[in-house]
Amino acid sequence: MKDALGRETRTDYDVEHHVTNTVDAAGHATRITYFANGLPQTVTGPRGDVTTYAYDAYGNPSSIARTDGGTETRTWNARGDLLTRTDANTNTTAFTYNGRRQMTSERDPFGKAVSNVYNDAGLLVTTIDKRGYSTTRTWTPTYKEKSIRYPDGGSLTNFYDAADRLVAVRDPMGFVASNRLDEAGRVVAVINPRGFATSNIYDQAGNLIAVRDPAGAITSNQYDSLNRLVRTTDALGFTVSNEYNAAGWLTATVDQEGKRTEYEHDSLGRVIVQRRGTVEHRFEYDASGNRMAYVNPKNARMGFGYDRMNRLVAETNALSQVTRYVFDPVGNLRQKINANGQAINYSYNALNLPTNRQSAIENVSFGYDPNGNMTNMVDALGTTRQTFDPMNRLAKVTDPFNQTVSNQYNLAGQRIKVTYPDGKTEQFAYNPNGGLTNVIASSFGFSTTAYSYNSRDNLSGAALPGGLTASYAYDSVNRLSSWSVSKAGSNLLARSFTRNGLGYKETEDIQAGLETLDGPLSQARAHNAADQITSIGQSTPSSTNIPSFDAAGNTTQVVLSVKGQTFTMLYRYDYDNRLLSVMRMRNSPQGQSVTTSVMQLEYDGQGLLLRITDNGTVRRLVRDRTDSLTRPLVEMDASGNAVRWFVWANARLLAQIGTNNVIRIAHLDELGRVLGFTDSNGVLVDEFAFSPYGRLLAHSGTTATPFTWLGSFGVWDAGHGLYLTRYRAYDANNMRWLSVDPIGINGLLARQSLPNLYVYGNASPLFYIDANGQWAGVDDAIALGAGAVIGLVGQGVADAFAGQLSDWEDYVGSAVGGAAMGETLLYAGPVAAGAAGGFAGNATSQGIKKFTQHRDFNAGELVFETGLGAVTGLIPGQKIAGVTSGRGSYNAVANQMITKIKNDQIENITTKTAGKIVTAKFIQGAALEGSMAGGMVHGLIGPMIPEIGSAIVNQPSQSSTVRPQK
């Protein structure tokens, strides 16, 4: 079979018309053998990986043996219901059913069960989790889910129109979001709980051609004759365009500033060259589709090795330094050996939850409740204990120093109160859209803080303690254009900006506040193939800077020679590349060596920095573990006495309170930099100025604080230009991270980010925020509105790397998610912003698809994309229009039908539908596992699960009855 590009795929059959061999366009073969009864016996992938199947007397798979993956076994009852599933680590999960073959319990290897109760119509009405908490459902007469009552007493209610289409949802707080549909069932308006509407306009083909936001700004889309999105124009007139080849692969993108990026593909549609101008990035793949190598524009090569289960087992940098990974049969990481040869070993329980992490320098153990929430952790600092509410939200944490923080939530899951170890409290209130409106921190001695929002839910103003007013303005694509902090109409701090189409700052006008700017600086930097700085030469003042690195890529020493003196910094790390100590020394011209400072850092078993010893002075940090950045709430001395309290609101620093109850209200810019402090009377007492890369240029005032540059994100200023983030330490003097990005080279590539493991913020520190030390990607872009186009570009690049084309709904979702990410980032940090973007983007694309009858809403996918957004930004997975995605696609059918069959929602399916399941799962499996063998396993074996098999065999002559999803 040849496609539009002339690529040929060959399929061979035996005399029984079974597929025996498939050769893809690159010549990679997948072979299948069969038993005499026609069931697949072995599937051999292009790299020689073999999966072997055995069956019981009824044709149910009884064992699946995989190369490097162990053997999974299953047992079945006479009706073909799955009774037990034993994984390759011999852990068994058991299932029970009622007379209708509906699953009534799933019991884990520890004997803890999730139970389901059904009504007389066979509808799921109660689910009881492993902790004994119940979730109940009610249904409409037409089997639509009417309401869900959660374990904490909150209820969500759905409303349908006469055509049984979902038109409104009332959340547990009583707030209602609604949709207006046209005659075709498409969403033409979404009205949020605050009453503001976003409207959609479609063309005759059903493509979304325009979106009008609540303020009237319009984003428009253009499509080609194949309904592929080719251009998006924002409300400012900036455009992003895409170009495709005959196979539908993205071949070029042109951004808002006219910069063109081109993509070359191999015969399987994978990107092998990414080119902008004359700069090329190259990629290589093995027969199973795993990325084997990346070659950067300097021709430095980075390689990757995989086991037969296509799991990454070796990552080699451009200096041939190797990090290795070892997995158990079910895919748990059992050992990591860094390039220094230092090994970390991991153990897991029967639920594949980590129970121990051990190396030559640490031993950490973990314990869990029946729902998998971590309840205790024992490490070198002591024991951490956690309790959870009925919704599995963190209710109380007692840290290794016996300091307890507790949390309370409303029915919408928003935290409404946090109690500090000494009993001080901070309380929160929210508007119907979830925006924080009030912060009450009277126990800290200052007045209520109130926030207001515009129709687009951008933060527009704040009434701050001390009689201060903060104001924020945005352009028509939601990018921050100005902000100010004033008292009685007089600005204390104020900035305004202009930006280019990409959202990068072109000008910044400092209208009030320190105007100190960094002077001109010229440096000559040399790098090795791994992007490590080998020397820095500077003429004014004359100096040399020589860093050294270990094999794992950690900076171990920096020698600075300036004005006849030599300064040496020595760094030590643990096996996870976390900074453990810093020693600073000075050598005089006479050769005398003096140690000037020593700092030691200690972490708990989750990698949280909890104790700092700086020249003998001990500081303990009590952290907010509900916060994705775990910002500190209290700084204590060695005896457990509070030194400073920190109050956070809207995920940014609101105030710092000293032991003498001296209040300092923090004022930050859009980059999260603390630019000033005011006292309780609203008097500006401190001001700060920083270089773009974090070097402190000026400080007026006397307030000592650990939160300065990126202070809004809880980045700890350790002095001397050293900043401590969640995962890495950053040197503002050299403008580099001290260690490699923990995501790794392959992790960066998987996120469509071209890797430099040391650079801060993609070398654009006024646009990207790298607040936690992990990958400054699109979820870390600070400019509002730019996120919308970034989301679109991210979707396009993801498709380019996958060699496939997403639906317009996904592109729109990416744009909406990008905008949400950009908006949230300013006030909730990059991780929360990524989560918001993931939620908004996925909810948008799913919502559009649901209301266009594209597919059912998938809460699990929404949760996944929200989590993925928190880490990576808005980059969905691989999709093939009409097969794995698209209106009426095979995969849409397959996912719906398999889910419904396995959950006993339908009794029978047609042979045509079964064929769609096989085809979709074949393609999807090949994409997920990176191989044709993966496709064979998903496509051929998946339908042989007896629920599916029996549904195919027992087709009725009449239409099947579809019941609502569990």
N, C-alpha and C positions, 0 to 999 in steps of 0.2 A: 504494500500500500504506500502510495506517495502522497505527500502533502503539497501545499501551494508552493513550497520552496524546493520541491523535488526530492525531499528527504524520504528515504525508503525504510519502512519497517516490515520485517518478514515474520510470518507466523506459520509454523508447521503443525500438522495434525496427524493423529493415528487413524486407523481404519474405523474407529468408533467416534471419530470427529472430536476427540479430546485434543486440546492444545498441548503439544509436547515440547515445543521450542519457540521462543520469541527472540528475535534479534532486532535491537533498536537501530536507529539511524547511525549510531557510532560503532556498530558492530558488536555490541555487548549482548551476550546470549543468556537467557534464562531457560532452564530445562525443567520439565515436569515428568515424573513417572506416576503410574497409576496401578492400583490393585485391579484384580479381575472384575470387581463390581463397579469400576469406574471412579472410585474415590481416589483423590490424589494421595500418593505415597511419599514422594519426595519433591522438593522444590530446590533447585540448585541455582544460586545467584551468579552474577557475572564475576564475582571475586572468589567463587568456589564455596561460598557459605551454603550449607545444606540444612534444610528444615525437613524433619521426618514426622509423619503422622501415622497414628494408629487409631482404630475405631472399635466401638463395641458392636454387638450383633445387630443393632438397629441403625448403624451408620453414624452414631454420634462420636465426635472426636474424644477419645479416651486419653490420648497423650500427644503432646507436641514437643519434639526434641529439636533444639536449635544449636547450631554450631556456636560455641562460646556462650550460649544462653541457657544451658541446662534443659531440664525436662519439666513441663507442666502437665499435670494429670487432672482428669475430670471424671466424675461419676454422674449417672443419670437414672431417673426412675423409668418405669415402663411407659409412661406417657411422654417421655422425652424432656422432662424438666431437669434442669441442672441442679444436682443435689450438693455436690462438693467441687471445689476448685482448689487444687494444691499447687502452689507456685514452685519454681525451681529451687527455692530454699526450704521446701517441704512444709510450708505454712499453709494450713487449710482453712478455707472459708466455706461455711455451710448455708444452704438455702432451704426454706420451707414454702409450701404453697397451699392455697385453699382449693376447694373443689372446682373452681373456675380456672385453675392454673395461674392464679395471680400470686405473686410473691408476697408472702406474709412476714417473712423475716430473713435477714441476712446476718449470720453470726460469725464474728471474726475469730481468729485463732485463739484469742483469750477468752472466748465464750461470751463476749458482749455483743448484744444484738440491736439492730435497728428493725423496728416492727411496723407493719402497715395494717391498717384496718379499712375495710371497704363497706359501702352500703349495699342495699339489695340490688341496686342497679349496676354494681360492680365498679363504682367510682371510689377513688381513694379519699377517705374522709379524715383519717388520722395517721400521722407518722410519729412514732415515739423513738427518740434518739437513744444513744447508748448511756446517757446520763439520766434517762427517764423523763425527759421533757417532751411535751407533745406539741405538734403543729397540726391544726385542724383546718379543713377546707369545706366550703359549701359550693353548690353547683346550681346553675340555672336549669330550667326544664329541658333545655337543648344541649345539656352537657358542657356548657361553658363554665369555666372556673369563676365563681361569683365572689368568693372572699377567702382570705387566708388569715387565720388567727395564730399568732406566734407565741412561743413560750412565755414571753414577758407580758402578754396581755394585749399587745398591739395588733391591730387588724388592718389589712389592705383589702380594699373593695374595688371590683371592676364593674364598669357600666357598659352596656352594649346597646346598639341601636336596633331598629326593627329587623335589620338584615343580619343581626348577630355579630356585628363588627364592634370591636373594642373602641369606645369613644371617650372614655374617661377613667381615671384611676384616682381613688381617694387613699392617701397614705395614712399610716397609723396616727399621725398628728391631726388628721382631719382636713388636710389641704388637698385640693383637687387639681390635677393636670388633665387637660382635655385636648381632643383633636377634632378638627372639622375635615370631613371627607367629601370628595366629589362623587359623582355618580359611578365612577369606575372604582371607587373604594380607595383612591389615593389620598394621602394626607395633604390637604391644601393649607392647613394652618395648625400650629401647635400652640396652645395657650398654657403658659406655665402657671403655677399656683399663685403668683403675684398678679396675674391677669394680663401679662404682656404676651403678645402673639408674634410668632415667626411664621411667615407664609411661604408656600412653595408654588412654583408654576412649572407645568409640564408641557412637553410638546406632544404631538399626536402619537408618537411612538412610546410615550410614557417616560421619556427621559426628563430628568429634573433640569430645567434650563435656567431657573432663577430662584434665589432665596432672598426674601426681604426680612431683615431683622427687626426687632421691636422699635428701633430708632429710625427705620426707613431706609437703611443702607442696603444696597442690593449687590449680591454676588451672582454672576451669571456663568453658565456653562455652555460650551459648544461641542457638538458631536459630529463624527463623520458618518458616512452612509451606512456603516456597520454598527452605529450607535455606540461607538467608542468615544470616551471623553477625550477631546483633543485640546481644549483650551478652557481655562478658568480665569475670569476677570473679576478683581475685587472692586470694592466701592470707590477706591482711589484711581481705578483705571489700570492698575498693574496686572499683568497677565503671566500665567504659566502655561506653556503649551507642550504637548507630547506628540511624538511621531512614532509610527508603527510600520513594521514590514508586512508582507503578505500573510505571514503566519500569525499576526497579531501581537508579535513581541515588541516591546518598547525599544526603539532604536535611538531615540534622542529626546532630551528635555531642554527647554529654554526657559530660564528663570525670569524673575521680574526685572532684572537688570540686563536682560538680553544675553546672558552667559549660557553657552550651549554645552551640554554634556552628551556625549555619544556612547553607545553601547554596542559591542560586537558579541555575537553569540556563537556557541559551538552548534553542532548538528542536533543537539538535544535541547537547544533553547536556553542554555545556561550562559550567563555573562562571562566572557573570557577576557574582555578588554573594556575598561571604562576610561574614556578619554575626554579631557577638557583642554582644548588647544593642542599643545604638543606634549602635555603631561599625561602619561599612561599608567594605569594600574592593571595588572594582569592576574588572572586566576586560572588554576588548574584543578581538574577533578579526576577521581578514580572511576572505575567501571560502575560502581554503585551510586555515583553521584556525590560522594563526599568531597569536600574541598580539600585537595591535597597540598596546594601551595598558593601563596600570595607573593607576587613580585612587585615591589613598590617602584616609584619613578626613578629611584637611584639604583635600580636593578638589584636591590637586596632581596633575598629570597627567604621566606618563612614557610616551614613545612608542617604537615599534620599527618599523624598516623592513626589508624582505626583498627579495632578488632573486627571479628567476623559478624558482630552484631551492630557494626557501624557506629560504635561508641568511640569517642576521641580518647586515645590512650597515650599519645605523645604529641607535644607541641614544641617545635624547634624554632628558635629565633634566628635572626640573621647572623649571629655569631656562633651558630651550631650548638647553643646551649639548650638542653632538653628538659622539659617538665613532663613527668609521666603520671599516668593514672591507671589504677587497677579497679575493676568492677567485679561484683559477685554476679551469679547467673541471672538475677532479676534486674540488674542494672544499678544497684546501689554502689556508690563510690566507696571502695574499701581501703584504698591507699592512694595518697598523693605524695610523689617524690619530687621535690623542687630541684632546680638545676644545681643547687649546692649539694645534692645528694641527701638532703634531710627529709625523713619520711614522717607523714602523719597517717595514723591508722584510724579507721572508723568502724563502729559496730552498730547494729540495728536490731530492733525487736521484730516480732512476727508481723507487725503492721508496716514494716520498712521505715519506721521512724528512728532517727539516730539516737542511740543510747549512750555512746561513749566516743570520745575523741582523744587519742593518746599519741604522744610523741616523747622524745627524750626530755622535753622541758615542760610538758603539761599533761594533765590527766583530767578530763572533764566528763561528767556523767549527767544524763538527762532523764527525767521521769515525766509521765503524761497521765492525764485522766482518760476515761474511756473514749471521749470524743477526739482525742489526739492533741488537746491543748497541753502545752508544756507547763507542768505544775511545780517542778523543782529542778534545780541545776546546782551541781556541786563542782567547784573549781578551786583554784589556788587561793582565791580571795575569801571563800566561804560558800555559804548556801543561799541561793536565791529561791524564794517561794512565790508562787503566783496562784491566784484564784480567779475564776471566771463566772460571769452571770449566766442565766439560762440561755442567753443568746450567744454564748461562747465569746463574749467580749471581756477584755481584761478588767477585772474589778479591783484587784488589790495586788500590789507587789511589795515584798519585803526583800531588800537587797542584802548582800553579804555583810554589810555593816549594821544590819538590823534597823534600817530606815524604811518606813512604810509609806507608800503613796497609794491612795485609793481613788477610784473613778466612779461617777454615776452617769447614766445615760437616759435620754428620753426615749419615747417609743419609736422614734425615727432612727435611733442608733447614734444620735449626736451626743457628744459628751456635754453634760450640763454642769458638772462640778468636778473639780479635782481638789483633793485634800493633801496638803504637804505633810511631811513627817512631824512637824511641831503643831499640827492642827490648823494652820492657816489654810484658807480656802480661796479658790477662784471659781466664779460661777459664770455661765454662758447662756445667752438667749439667741434665737435664730429667727430669721424671717421665713415665710412659706417656701422659698426656694432653697433654703438651707444656708443662706448667708448669715454670718455672725453679726448680730446687731448690738448686743450689750455685753460688757464684761464688768462684773462686780468683783472687786478685790479690796473691799473695805478693811479686811483684816490685815492688809499690808499698809493701810494708812492713806490710801488715795481714792479719789472719787470714781464714779462709774465712767467707763469709756463707751461711747456709742458710735456705731458705724452706719453709714447710709450708702445706697447703691443706685446706679442709674437703671434705665429700663433694660439694658443689656446685662445686668448683674455685675458690672464693673464697680469696684469700690470707688465711690465719688467723694466721700467726705468722712471725717471722724471728729468727734468732740472728745478731746483728750484732757487728762487731768491737768490742773493748773490753768484752766480757762483757755486752752489752746484749741485751734481749729486747723485740721488738715484737709486739704482739697486736692483732688486729682482730676485731670482732664485727659480726654482720649481723642484720637482722630476717628474717622468713619470706619476704620477697620480694627478698632478696639486697641490700638497701640497707644501706650501712655505718651502724652505729648507735653504734659507739665504737671508739677506738683508743688505744694507749698505747705509750710507750717507757720501759722500766724497767731498773734495775740492782739486783740482790739484793733484788727485791721492792718497791723504792721507785720510784715513778713520777717520771721526769724531765719528761716531756711527756704529757699525756692530755687527750682530748676525748670527749664523748658528745653525741648529738643526738636530737632527735625531729623527725619529718617529717610533712607532710600527705600526702594520698593521691597527689598529683602527685610527691612526693619532695622538695618544697621544704622547707628547714629551717624549723622553727618555734622551736626552742630549740637553743642550743649551750652546754654546760657545760664551762668551762675548768677542769679538775680539777688540772692541773699545767702550768706555763709562764706566760709573760707574759700578764697580763690587761688590758693597755692597750687601751682602746677609743677609737674616734673620737668626739669631742664633737659636740653638735648643730650643724648648719650649715644656714643658710638662704640660698639663692641664687635670683635671678631671672634666667632664661635666655630669650633670644630666638633664634628660628630662622628661616631663610628657607625657601622652598618645597622646597629640596633637602636639608632636615634639617641644614644647616650652622649652627653656632652663630654668631650675629652679635654677641652681647654677653652678658656674665655680670656681674651686679651682686651684691655681697655687703655685708652690713651690719656683720658682726663677724668680723674687722676690716673696716673700710670699704675696698672695693676695686672696681675695674672691670677687666674682661678683654675685650679686643676682638680676635678672630681675623679673619684675612683669608685668602681662598682664590683659587687660580687657576681657569681655566676647566675644568681637568681634575678639580677637586674636591680638590686638595691644599692643606693648610694651609700658607701661605707666611709668615705672620707672626702672632705673638701679642703684643699690647701689654698689659702688666699694670701698673696704677697702684695703688699702695698706700702709705700713710703718707708721702705727699709725694715718693715716688720712682717712676720709671717703668722697668720692665724689659721689654726687647724680645727676642723669640726669632725668628730668621730661619731658614727652612727652604728647602732647595733639593732638587730631585728630578730623576731621569732620565726618559726618555720612557715608561718602564713604571711611573711613579709610585713608584719606590723612593727612599727618603730618601738623599740624597748628603751633605748637610752640615747642621750646626746651628751657628748663631752666636748667642751670648747677649751682650746689652749692658745696661748700667745707666746711666740718666740721673739725676743728682742734682738736688735742688731748684734748684741754681744753674745747671742747664742743661748741665752737663758730661756728655759721653758716654764711657763706658769699655767696651771689649770685655772681657768676663770669661772667655769660653771659646769655643773653636772645635773642633768635632769633624767629621771627614771619614770617610765610609764607602765602601768599595770592594767590588764584587761580582764573582764570576766569571760565565761565560756562562750558567750555570744559575740565576743569581740568588742564589747563596749568599754571604752576607757573610763575607769572608775577611780583610779588613784594616780596622782601626779606628785612626785617628790622632786622639788626644784631647789638645789643647794641646801638640802636638809629640811626644807619646809614642805609639809605634807598637806595635800588638798584632796579631799574625797568629793566625788560628784554623785549626786542623787539624780537619776535621769527619768525622764518621762517616757516610759516604754510603750505608750499608745501612739507616740509620735514616730513617724517613719524615720526622722533624723535623730530621734532620742535626745532632744535638747535637754540640757541640765536644768533642774528646778532649784537645786540648792548646791552651794559650794560649802564644804565643811572642812574643819581642821582635823588633825589626827585624833583628837578626843571626841569627835562627833559634834562639835559646836558649830553652829551656822556662821559662816563668814559673809556670805551674800546669798540673797534669794533672787530668783529670776522669774518674772511673770511674762508669759507668752500669750499672744492673742492673734487670731488670724494667721497662725503659724509664723509670727514674727515677734521679735523682742519688743515688749511693751514697756517693761520697767526693770530696773535693778535696784534692790534695797540692801543697804549695808547694815551691819550689826547695830549701829547707832540709830537705826531707822531713818537714815538719810535716803530719800527717794530720788531716783534719777529716771526720768521718762526718756525713752530712747526714740530717736528719729532717724529713719533710714531712707535710702534711695531705692530705686527699682532694682539695683543689683544686690540689695541686702546689706549694703555697707552702712555702719552706724556713722552718721555725719554729725550728730550732736546729742547732748543730753540737756534736758531742762529740769529744774527742781520742782518741788511741789507747788510753787507759786507761779510756775510758767516762765521762769527766768532762764535764759540760755546760759549754762555754766560751762559747757565743754563743746568744742568743735574739733572735727577730724578731717583730714584730707589724705587721700590715697592715690597712688599711681594705679593705672588700669590693672596691673598684675599684683596689687596688694601691698606694695611697700608704703609704709606710713611716711607721709611727707610733712605733716604738721599736726600738732595737737595743742590747742589752747584750753587750759583748765587743769584741774587736779584730780579728776575722777579716775580711779584705777578700775579697769574692766577687762575681762578676758574676751569680750565680744566687740570686735572692731570691724575689720574687713570681713565681709560675709557673716557678720555677727548675727544677722537676722536668721541665719540657718544653723546657728549653734556651733559655728566653726570657732574653735578655741585658739586664741592668740597666745602662743607660748613664748613670745618675745623673740628678738633678733630676726624678725621676718619669718619665723616658723609658725605655720598654722596646722592645727590638728583637726582633720575631718573624720567622718565615720569610718572610712576605710584606708585613708592614706595621710601622710604628712606632706605639706607643701612648703617649698622654699621660695618666698617672694623675692629674695635677692637675685636668685638665678632664674626666677620665673619658671620653675619646673617642679614636678612632683619628685619626691626622693625615691620612689619605688614605682614599679610598673603597675598599670591598671589591673586590678584583680580580676576583671572580666576576661583578660587575656586577649591574645591576638585573634584567635578564632571567634571568641565572643564578640569582639568588635566587628569583625567581618559579618557575623551572623546578623548584626544590627545595621547592616549597610553603612557602617562607619569605617573609613579608611584609617588604619591604625597608626597612631604615634602614641606610644604607651606612657609618655612623660609630659607631653604638652598640656598646658592648662587651657580649658575652655575652647578647644579647637583653634587655639591661637587667636581667638576673638573674644577677649575678656570683657568687652563692653556689650556683648551680645549673648554669650553663653555663660551660664553659671554652673560650675562644677562643685556643688556644695557638699557632696558626700564622698568625693574621690573616685567615683565610678563613672566613666564614660560621659562626657558632655555631649549628648546627642540632641536630637530635635526636642526631646522633652525638657531640655535645659535652656532653650532659647527664651530670652526674657521679654522680647518685644511682643506686645499684644497685637493680635491681628495677623502679624507675620506668621503666627502659628497656623492660621488657616491655610495659607499657601504652603507652608512647610509640611503640613499634613498631607496636602495633595501631592507635593513632590515626594514625600516619604512613601506614599502609596505607589506612585509611579516607579520609584527606584526599587521598591520591593518587588514589583511586577517585573522590572527589568532583570533583577537578579534571579527571579524565579523563571523568567522566560515566558511569562503568562500575563493575562490581562484580567483585571478585576472588574466587577460590575460598577456601574455609575453610583450605585448606592454606597459601595465601599469607598469610592473616591469622595463622595459628599460626606460620608461619615468621617473620613480622615480629615477633611477640611474643618468640619464642625469640631471634631476632637482636637485638632490642632489649635483652633481658636480657644477652646475651653482650657487646653493646656497652657496657652500663652497667658490667658487671663488669670488662671489660678496660680501660676508660677510667681507672679508679682507678690502675692499675699499669702501663699501657702507652701512655698518651697518647691523645688524641682520634682521631688518624688511625689508629693501630693498632686502637683500639676500633671505629672505623667498619668497618675491614677485618674484624675479628673478627665484628662484628655482621652484616656482609654475608655472610661465609662461613657463619656459624651459621644465619642466617635462610634463606639460599638452600639450604643443605644440608638444613635441616629440611624446608622445603616440597618440595624435590625428592625427599628421602628418603621422605616420606610418599606422594608421588605415585607414586614408583617401586614401593613396596611395596603400593600399592593398585591397581597396574596402570594408574595414571593416565598415566604416560609414562616414557620412558627418562631415566636420569640424564644430565644435560648438563654435562660438566666445563667447557666453554667458558662456559656461563651462570654456573656457580659462580665461575669466575675473574672474570668481568665484574662480578657482584654484589659480590664481595669488593673489587674495585677501586672500584666505585661506592660501596660503604659507606665506604671510606676517605676519600672526598671528600664524600659527601652523606648518609650514613646510610641507613636502610632504606626506600627508596621504590621499589618495583618499577614496571614500565612499565604500559602500558594493556592491559586484558584485557576480553574480552567472554565471559561464561559461555556455554559450549556452542559458541562459534565460535572465538575466539582462545584460550580456556582452558576448562578443565573436563574432567571425566572423559569420554573419547571425543570431545573437542572437535574441530572441523574443524582448528584450528591444530595440535593435538597430532598429528593424523594427517598434516597437511601437512608439519610440520617433520620428523617421522620419515621420511615417505616421500621427501621431496625429498632429505634428507640421504642416505638409503640408496640412492636412485636415482643421485644424482650420484657416490656413492662405489662404484657398481656392487655394491651389496649385494643388490638384487633385480632381476630381469629385467623384470617386468611388474606392472602395477597395474590395478585395475578402473576402469571409467568412473565408478562412484559415488565411488571414492576420488579420482579425478582431479577430479571436481566439488567435493569437499571442499577439495582443494588450491587450486583457483581461488577458491572462496568465501573460504577463510581468508586467502589471500594478498591478496585484494582488500581485506578488512577491515583486515588487519594493515598493508598498504601505506598505506591511507588514514590509519591512526593514526600510522604512522611518519613519513610525509611530510606529514601534516596536510592531506590533500586527497583528494577522490574520484579525482583523476587518479593520485595515488600508488597508490590501490587498483587502478585499472585496469592500471597498469604491472605491479604485483606479481601480480595475479590472472590477467591475460590473457597477459602475455608470459612470466612465469615458467615456466608449464607448456610453453611452446614450446621451452625448452631441449631439444635432441634427446634427452638421456637420458630425460626425462620423456615427451616426445612418442612416442618409440619404444616406451616401456613401455606407453603407452596403446594404441597401434595394435596391438602384438603380444601381445594378451591371450591367455593359454592357457585351455583349458577347465578346467584344474585349478588348485588353489591354488598361489600362488607360494611359492618358497623364500626365506625371510628369513635372511640371514647376519648375524653380529654386526657392530656398527658399527666402522669403522676407528678 
